[in-house]
């Protein structure tokens, strides 16, 4: 069973930065794509960024150039560096893993990111 624990959220002013981290308890990490999703109030959960086991990344258009996703396979972590944050980035952020063979998702409990002046 996959367990994901997020950390690093909080309150930040517009233009500021935050770094989210997710610790995964997975023995076969090479079979998983890891990523971050977010859900703002009244909106559906959306993909933010993903990174495959060999380091290929994807980003939703609204965060390109501002956010960077990275993973450390040895430490079994995935991080999301968020720069130049705006009000629209306020959401609960969820760590996600996707098993590339069984095609199943696992989710963290979510962590709040609030951008406010």
MMTF fields as JSON, N, C-alpha, C and O atoms, coordinates in Angstrom:
{
  "mmtfVersion": "1.0.0",
  "mmtfProducer": "UNKNOWN",
  "numBonds": 467,
  "numAtoms": 468,
  "numGroups": 117,
  "numChains": 1,
  "numModels": 1,
  "chainsPerModel": [1],
  "groupsPerChain": [117],
  "chainIdList": ["A"],
  "bondAtomList": [4, 2, 8, 6, 12, 10, 16, 14, 20, 18, 24, 22, 28, 26, 32, 30, 36, 34, 40, 38, 44, 42, 48, 46, 52, 50, 56, 54, 60, 58, 64, 62, 68, 66, 72, 70, 76, 74, 80, 78, 84, 82, 88, 86, 92, 90, 96, 94, 100, 98, 104, 102, 108, 106, 112, 110, 116, 114, 120, 118, 124, 122, 128, 126, 132, 130, 136, 134, 140, 138, 144, 142, 148, 146, 152, 150, 156, 154, 160, 158, 164, 162, 168, 166, 172, 170, 176, 174, 180, 178, 184, 182, 188, 186, 192, 190, 196, 194, 200, 198, 204, 202, 208, 206, 212, 210, 216, 214, 220, 218, 224, 222, 228, 226, 232, 230, 236, 234, 240, 238, 244, 242, 248, 246, 252, 250, 256, 254, 260, 258, 264, 262, 268, 266, 272, 270, 276, 274, 280, 278, 284, 282, 288, 286, 292, 290, 296, 294, 300, 298, 304, 302, 308, 306, 312, 310, 316, 314, 320, 318, 324, 322, 328, 326, 332, 330, 336, 334, 340, 338, 344, 342, 348, 346, 352, 350, 356, 354, 360, 358, 364, 362, 368, 366, 372, 370, 376, 374, 380, 378, 384, 382, 388, 386, 392, 390, 396, 394, 400, 398, 404, 402, 408, 406, 412, 410, 416, 414, 420, 418, 424, 422, 428, 426, 432, 430, 436, 434, 440, 438, 444, 442, 448, 446, 452, 450, 456, 454, 460, 458, 464, 462],
  "bondOrderList": [1, 1, 1, 1, 1, 1, 1, 1, 1, 1, 1, 1, 1, 1, 1, 1, 1, 1, 1, 1, 1, 1, 1, 1, 1, 1, 1, 1, 1, 1, 1, 1, 1, 1, 1, 1, 1, 1, 1, 1, 1, 1, 1, 1, 1, 1, 1, 1, 1, 1, 1, 1, 1, 1, 1, 1, 1, 1, 1, 1, 1, 1, 1, 1, 1, 1, 1, 1, 1, 1, 1, 1, 1, 1, 1, 1, 1, 1, 1, 1, 1, 1, 1, 1, 1, 1, 1, 1, 1, 1, 1, 1, 1, 1, 1, 1, 1, 1, 1, 1, 1, 1, 1, 1, 1, 1, 1, 1, 1, 1, 1, 1, 1, 1, 1, 1],
  "groupList": [{"groupName": "UNK", "atomNameList": ["N", "CA", "C", "O"], "elementList": ["N", "C", "C", "O"], "formalChargeList": [0, 0, 0, 0], "bondAtomList": [1, 0, 2, 1, 3, 2], "bondOrderList": [1, 1, 2], "singleLetterCode": "X", "chemCompType": "L-PEPTIDE LINKING"}],
  "groupTypeList": [0, 0, 0, 0, 0, 0, 0, 0, 0, 0, 0, 0, 0, 0, 0, 0, 0, 0, 0, 0, 0, 0, 0, 0, 0, 0, 0, 0, 0, 0, 0, 0, 0, 0, 0, 0, 0, 0, 0, 0, 0, 0, 0, 0, 0, 0, 0, 0, 0, 0, 0, 0, 0, 0, 0, 0, 0, 0, 0, 0, 0, 0, 0, 0, 0, 0, 0, 0, 0, 0, 0, 0, 0, 0, 0, 0, 0, 0, 0, 0, 0, 0, 0, 0, 0, 0, 0, 0, 0, 0, 0, 0, 0, 0, 0, 0, 0, 0, 0, 0, 0, 0, 0, 0, 0, 0, 0, 0, 0, 0, 0, 0, 0, 0, 0, 0, 0],
  "groupIdList": [1, 2, 3, 4, 5, 6, 7, 8, 9, 10, 11, 12, 13, 14, 15, 16, 17, 18, 19, 20, 21, 22, 23, 24, 25, 26, 27, 28, 29, 30, 31, 32, 33, 34, 35, 36, 37, 38, 39, 40, 41, 42, 43, 44, 45, 46, 47, 48, 49, 50, 51, 52, 53, 54, 55, 56, 57, 58, 59, 60, 61, 62, 63, 64, 65, 66, 67, 68, 69, 70, 71, 72, 73, 74, 75, 76, 77, 78, 79, 80, 81, 82, 83, 84, 85, 86, 87, 88, 89, 90, 91, 92, 93, 94, 95, 96, 97, 98, 99, 100, 101, 102, 103, 104, 105, 106, 107, 108, 109, 110, 111, 112, 113, 114, 115, 116, 117],
  "secStructList": [7, 7, 3, 3, 3, 3, 3, 7, 7, 3, 3, 3, 7, 6, 6, 7, 7, 3, 3, 3, 3, 3, 3, 3, 3, 7, 1, 7, 4, 4, 4, 3, 3, 3, 3, 3, 3, 3, 3, 7, 6, 6, 1, 7, 7, 3, 3, 3, 3, 3, 3, 7, 6, 6, 7, 7, 3, 3, 3, 7, 4, 4, 4, 6, 6, 6, 3, 3, 3, 3, 3, 3, 6, 6, 6, 6, 3, 3, 3, 3, 3, 3, 7, 1, 7, 7, 4, 4, 4, 7, 3, 3, 3, 3, 3, 3, 3, 3, 3, 6, 6, 6, 7, 7, 3, 3, 3, 7, 7, 7, 3, 3, 3, 3, 3, 7, 7],
  "xCoordList": [0.845, 0.0, 0.886, 1.82, 0.57, 1.357, 0.91, -0.285, 1.875, 1.592, 2.4, 3.594, 1.724, 2.34, 2.109, 0.979, 3.166, 3.065, 3.654, 4.839, 2.787, 3.208, 3.676, 3.268, 4.532, 4.968, 5.359, 5.609, 5.404, 5.928, 4.922, 5.312, 3.646, 2.647, 2.622, 3.403, 1.701, 1.566, 1.05, 0.465, 1.28, 0.82, 2.007, 3.071, 1.804, 2.872, 2.268, 1.119, 3.022, 2.562, 2.725, 3.552, 1.948, 2.125, 3.557, 4.183, 4.061, 5.449, 6.424, 7.598, 5.956, 6.813, 7.002, 6.53, 7.702, 8.028, 7.7, 7.732, 7.386, 7.217, 7.756, 7.803, 8.16, 8.619, 7.824, 7.859, 7.119, 6.387, 7.236, 8.003, 7.083, 7.793, 6.842, 5.911, 7.083, 6.244, 7.144, 7.984, 6.94, 7.69, 6.819, 5.684, 7.351, 6.584, 7.136, 8.348, 6.222, 6.617, 6.323, 5.27, 7.253, 7.085, 8.387, 9.466, 8.273, 9.481, 9.892, 11.077, 8.893, 9.179, 8.953, 8.137, 9.675, 9.436, 9.633, 9.05, 10.442, 10.714, 9.49, 9.483, 8.46, 7.226, 6.224, 5.138, 6.591, 5.628, 6.028, 7.19, 5.042, 5.15, 4.673, 3.695, 5.357, 4.988, 4.569, 5.026, 3.692, 3.234, 2.517, 2.355, 2.092, 1.324, 0.064, 0.086, -1.017, -2.283, -2.719, -2.165, -3.712, -4.249, -5.744, -6.274, -6.401, -7.83, -8.132, -7.954, -8.59, -8.986, -10.454, -11.198, -10.875, -12.273, -13.251, -13.127, -14.212, -15.22, -14.771, -15.509, -13.559, -13.045, -12.667, -12.517, -12.517, -12.091, -10.598, -9.839, -10.199, -8.776, -8.11, -8.634, -6.937, -6.243, -4.783, -4.177, -4.248, -2.841, -1.988, -2.285, -0.932, 0.038, 1.308, 1.747, 1.89, 3.137, 3.343, 2.883, 4.044, 4.407, 5.866, 6.451, 6.434, 7.791, 7.853, 7.433, 8.372, 8.478, 9.711, 10.523, 9.833, 10.962, 12.299, 13.339, 12.272, 13.514, 13.653, 14.492, 12.823, 13.024, 12.293, 12.512, 11.428, 10.663, 9.565, 8.868, 9.418, 8.47, 7.39, 7.606, 6.231, 5.148, 4.59, 4.615, 4.086, 3.511, 2.232, 2.107, 1.284, 0.15, 0.606, 1.536, -0.044, 0.439, 0.567, 1.483, -0.342, -0.37, 0.821, 1.059, 1.575, 2.706, 4.045, 5.09, 4.034, 5.288, 6.152, 5.671, 7.415, 8.329, 8.346, 9.214, 7.395, 7.334, 7.548, 8.163, 7.039, 7.132, 8.132, 8.29, 8.8, 9.713, 9.47, 9.494, 9.238, 9.052, 10.346, 11.044, 10.653, 11.844, 11.586, 10.74, 12.329, 12.197, 13.572, 14.52, 13.649, 14.867, 14.509, 13.887, 14.886, 14.495, 15.148, 14.559, 16.322, 16.996, 16.278, 16.127, 15.838, 15.137, 13.636, 12.921, 13.161, 11.731, 10.899, 9.886, 11.344, 10.633, 10.373, 11.084, 9.343, 9.068, 8.809, 8.1, 9.383, 9.274, 8.679, 8.777, 8.071, 7.533, 8.009, 7.55, 8.923, 9.399, 8.495, 8.378, 7.858, 6.889, 7.405, 7.57, 7.658, 8.157, 7.133, 6.243, 7.28, 6.411, 4.934, 4.166, 4.569, 3.207, 2.195, 2.478, 1.02, -0.061, -1.303, -1.371, -2.285, -3.507, -4.129, -4.699, -4.012, -4.639, -3.994, -4.534, -2.866, -2.203, -2.716, -2.334, -3.576, -4.151, -4.993, -5.918, -4.665, -5.358, -4.826, -3.834, -5.513, -4.954, -4.157, -4.672, -2.917, -2.027, -1.904, -1.715, -2.016, -1.985, -0.813, -0.583, -0.096, 0.937, 0.254, -0.714, 0.773, 0.163, 1.232, 2.312, 0.903, 1.719, 0.818, -0.34, 1.366, 0.635, 1.454, 2.57, 0.879, 1.56, 1.419, 0.305, 2.53, 2.493, 2.058, 1.741, 2.034, 1.593, 0.123, -0.677, -0.232, -1.621, -2.504, -3.728, -1.877, -2.603, -3.489, -4.653, -2.952, -3.687, -3.014, -1.795, -3.855, -3.395, -3.42, -4.257, -2.489, -2.51, -2.337, -1.702, -2.92, -2.952, -2.489, -2.705, -1.846, -1.573, -2.81, -3.858, -2.681, -3.831, -4.106, -5.171, -3.173, -3.332, -2.713, -2.676, -2.228, -1.617, -2.025, -2.036, -2.357, -2.884, -1.756, -0.759, -1.941, -1.086, -1.995, -2.937, -1.703, -2.507, -1.615, -0.614, -1.998, -1.274, -2.152, -3.234, -1.673, -2.477, -1.573, -0.483, -2.054, -1.314, -1.853, -1.356],
  "yCoordList": [-1.186, 0.0, 1.244, 1.366, 2.153, 3.371, 4.378, 4.614, 4.967, 6.063, 7.279, 7.187, 8.404, 9.648, 10.708, 10.906, 11.388, 12.409, 13.705, 13.782, 14.736, 16.033, 16.95, 16.804, 17.888, 18.917, 20.166, 20.111, 21.295, 22.512, 23.566, 24.628, 23.313, 24.311, 25.469, 25.521, 26.401, 27.518, 28.765, 28.711, 29.889, 31.196, 31.976, 32.048, 32.552, 33.314, 34.512, 34.461, 35.571, 36.758, 36.572, 35.775, 37.297, 37.235, 37.543, 38.466, 36.743, 36.892, 36.058, 35.951, 35.482, 34.686, 33.263, 32.894, 32.477, 31.104, 30.14, 30.492, 28.927, 27.825, 26.562, 26.444, 25.626, 24.337, 23.24, 23.108, 22.469, 21.318, 20.067, 19.926, 19.171, 17.911, 16.773, 16.945, 15.625, 14.46, 13.247, 12.925, 12.595, 11.38, 10.181, 10.08, 9.273, 8.105, 6.843, 6.67, 5.966, 4.651, 3.642, 3.004, 3.511, 2.635, 1.876, 2.468, 0.547, -0.245, -0.284, -0.36, -0.229, -0.324, 1.027, 1.152, 2.027, 3.396, 3.58, 4.491, 2.733, 2.877, 2.608, 2.919, 2.032, 1.749, 2.898, 2.812, 3.965, 5.027, 6.352, 6.756, 7.006, 8.427, 9.167, 8.765, 10.234, 11.012, 12.403, 12.917, 13.002, 14.316, 15.076, 14.608, 16.267, 17.142, 17.603, 17.963, 17.576, 18.105, 19.169, 19.272, 19.953, 20.937, 21.112, 20.864, 21.545, 21.797, 23.087, 23.194, 24.061, 25.339, 25.272, 24.431, 26.136, 26.124, 26.264, 27.175, 25.361, 25.414, 24.936, 25.053, 24.395, 23.931, 22.459, 21.89, 21.854, 20.467, 20.353, 21.299, 19.182, 18.918, 18.94, 18.397, 19.583, 19.683, 19.27, 19.394, 18.778, 18.417, 19.677, 20.67, 19.63, 20.726, 20.317, 21.008, 19.193, 18.746, 17.269, 16.758, 16.591, 15.197, 14.982, 15.756, 13.92, 13.526, 12.006, 11.335, 11.471, 10.021, 9.501, 10.275, 8.193, 7.591, 7.935, 7.915, 8.248, 8.621, 10.131, 10.602, 10.887, 12.318, 13.199, 14.41, 12.621, 13.455, 14.184, 13.598, 15.479, 16.316, 16.882, 17.094, 17.12, 17.835, 18.854, 18.65, 19.952, 21.017, 21.524, 21.559, 21.916, 22.619, 24.011, 24.57, 24.56, 25.806, 26.953, 27.769, 27.011, 28.156, 28.214, 29.253, 27.119, 27.12, 27.028, 27.103, 26.869, 26.756, 27.998, 29.128, 27.772, 28.871, 29.356, 30.14, 28.895, 29.317, 28.154, 28.314, 26.982, 25.809, 24.822, 24.724, 24.096, 23.043, 21.8, 21.851, 20.686, 19.426, 18.627, 18.664, 17.911, 17.08, 15.876, 15.909, 14.817, 13.639, 13.097, 13.207, 12.515, 11.866, 10.406, 10.069, 9.555, 8.15, 7.452, 6.536, 7.859, 7.24, 7.583, 6.736, 8.833, 9.265, 9.015, 9.147, 8.651, 8.39, 9.637, 9.582, 10.733, 11.989, 12.654, 12.43, 13.465, 14.331, 15.726, 15.885, 16.718, 18.093, 18.986, 18.706, 20.052, 21.055, 22.417, 22.914, 23.009, 24.351, 25.343, 25.317, 26.216, 27.157, 28.572, 29.027, 29.258, 30.635, 31.59, 31.183, 32.852, 33.888, 33.492, 33.528, 33.123, 32.664, 33.794, 34.95, 33.435, 34.398, 33.91, 32.767, 34.806, 34.451, 33.18, 32.368, 33.02, 31.883, 30.543, 29.489, 30.577, 29.338, 28.827, 27.744, 29.604, 29.164, 27.915, 27.901, 26.877, 25.59, 24.606, 24.856, 23.479, 22.324, 21.532, 21.177, 21.263, 20.542, 19.087, 18.798, 18.2, 16.766, 16.095, 16.298, 15.311, 14.465, 13.251, 12.716, 12.835, 11.726, 10.788, 11.209, 9.496, 8.531, 7.738, 7.46, 7.383, 6.633, 5.405, 5.513, 4.232, 2.983, 2.728, 2.593, 2.663, 2.617, 1.262, 1.157, 0.225, -1.092, -1.32, -1.673, -1.124, -1.34, -0.138, -0.219, 0.983, 2.217, 2.657, 3.002, 2.648, 3.073, 4.288, 4.456, 5.119, 6.332, 6.165, 5.452, 6.835, 6.976, 8.451, 9.199, 8.855, 10.277, 10.517, 9.701, 11.663, 12.134, 12.777, 12.842, 13.253, 13.82, 15.266, 15.808, 15.872, 17.252, 18.241, 18.022, 19.338, 20.378, 21.74, 21.955, 22.646, 23.943, 24.901, 25.034, 25.555, 26.663, 27.872, 27.835, 28.932, 30.15, 31.316, 31.601, 31.98, 33.168, 34.372, 34.529, 35.213, 36.337, 37.472, 37.257, 38.682, 39.851, 40.318, 41.296],
  "zCoordList": [0.0, 0.0, 0.0, 0.793, -0.903, -1.022, 0.029, 0.209, 0.716, 1.632, 1.189, 0.902, 1.141, 0.702, 1.763, 2.209, 2.171, 3.202, 2.666, 2.344, 2.577, 2.049, 3.172, 4.324, 2.819, 3.76, 2.972, 1.768, 3.687, 3.088, 2.694, 2.21, 2.882, 2.512, 3.494, 4.445, 3.241, 4.151, 3.471, 2.389, 4.126, 3.65, 3.086, 3.701, 1.917, 1.276, 0.561, 0.123, 0.442, -0.273, -1.78, -2.221, -2.56, -4.022, -4.412, -3.891, -5.347, -5.762, -4.95, -5.305, -3.887, -3.031, -3.531, -4.606, -2.729, -3.1, -1.966, -0.787, -2.361, -1.425, -2.079, -3.303, -1.236, -1.739, -1.043, 0.18, -1.833, -1.312, -1.469, -2.422, -0.518, -0.58, -0.234, 0.552, -0.821, -0.567, -0.375, -1.216, 0.748, 1.05, 0.716, 1.183, -0.092, -0.525, 0.111, 0.247, 0.497, 0.993, -0.115, -0.128, -1.026, -2.185, -2.39, -2.428, -2.522, -2.73, -4.198, -4.52, -5.087, -6.522, -7.186, -8.099, -6.726, -7.169, -8.661, -9.249, -9.288, -10.711, -11.576, -12.767, -10.976, -11.709, -11.651, -12.224, -10.964, -10.708, -11.346, -11.315, -11.918, -12.198, -10.955, -10.325, -10.606, -9.427, -9.865, -10.886, -9.076, -9.492, -8.405, -7.277, -8.785, -7.902, -8.628, -9.805, -7.886, -8.342, -7.341, -6.247, -7.728, -6.785, -7.002, -8.085, -5.94, -6.007, -5.279, -4.066, -6.038, -5.461, -5.039, -5.543, -4.134, -3.684, -4.852, -5.671, -4.918, -5.956, -7.317, -8.295, -7.389, -8.676, -8.607, -7.526, -9.781, -9.839, -9.605, -9.817, -9.167, -8.998, -10.368, -11.34, -10.425, -11.704, -11.555, -10.49, -12.662, -12.714, -12.656, -13.32, -11.859, -11.823, -12.572, -13.491, -12.171, -12.786, -12.486, -11.465, -13.394, -13.181, -13.561, -14.319, -13.019, -13.376, -13.416, -12.472, -14.501, -14.642, -13.909, -13.401, -13.864, -13.154, -13.817, -13.161, -15.107, -15.79, -15.961, -16.729, -15.238, -15.153, -16.144, -16.165, -16.967, -17.888, -17.134, -16.305, -17.431, -16.703, -17.615, -18.809, -17.029, -17.699, -16.727, -15.513, -17.269, -16.451, -17.098, -18.322, -16.253, -16.794, -17.216, -16.634, -18.216, -18.812, -17.81, -17.91, -16.853, -15.954, -15.002, -14.386, -14.869, -13.941, -14.647, -14.0, -15.955, -16.699, -16.488, -16.578, -16.211, -15.961, -14.52, -14.134, -13.731, -12.321, -11.363, -10.308, -11.734, -10.87, -11.459, -12.676, -10.573, -10.992, -10.158, -8.928, -10.832, -10.138, -10.228, -11.242, -9.164, -9.147, -8.258, -7.365, -8.52, -7.675, -7.337, -8.114, -6.168, -5.699, -5.475, -4.468, -6.382, -6.291, -5.102, -4.527, -4.736, -3.586, -2.281, -1.401, -2.171, -0.961, -1.045, -0.052, -2.247, -2.477, -2.183, -1.486, -2.722, -2.544, -3.894, -4.874, -3.904, -5.037, -4.475, -3.481, -5.113, -4.626, -5.705, -6.9, -5.255, -6.174, -5.686, -4.657, -6.423, -6.124, -6.837, -8.062, -6.07, -6.619, -6.419, -5.287, -7.506, -7.469, -8.078, -8.825, -7.742, -8.278, -8.13, -9.092, -6.927, -6.665, -6.807, -6.492, -7.286, -7.445, -6.709, -6.257, -6.6, -5.885, -6.464, -5.736, -7.791, -8.463, -8.105, -8.438, -7.443, -7.033, -5.689, -5.246, -5.047, -3.777, -3.982, -4.794, -3.244, -3.405, -2.386, -1.702, -2.306, -1.61, -2.64, -3.701, -2.322, -3.237, -2.782, -1.6, -3.735, -3.451, -4.158, -5.35, -3.411, -3.991, -4.615, -4.075, -5.75, -6.479, -6.999, -7.414, -6.967, -7.678, -8.615, -8.301, -9.759, -10.764, -11.134, -11.642, -10.87, -11.179, -12.674, -13.18, -13.374, -14.834, -15.381, -16.566, -14.548, -15.018, -14.661, -15.528, -13.41, -12.982, -13.272, -13.173, -13.632, -13.94, -12.789, -12.993, -11.602, -10.418, -9.795, -9.841, -9.217, -8.548, -7.04, -6.485, -6.398, -4.946, -4.623, -5.367, -3.488, -3.146, -1.727, -0.831, -1.545, -0.208, 0.383, -0.259, 1.611, 2.304, 1.88, 2.176, 1.205, 0.747, 1.714, 2.925, 1.145, 1.965, 1.41, 0.198, 2.314, 1.898, 1.517, 2.228, 0.386, -0.036, -0.227, -1.017, 0.498, 0.416, 0.029, 0.685, -1.048, -1.504, -1.198, -1.764, -0.3, 0.154, 0.599, 1.129, 0.371, 0.836, 2.18, 2.739]
}
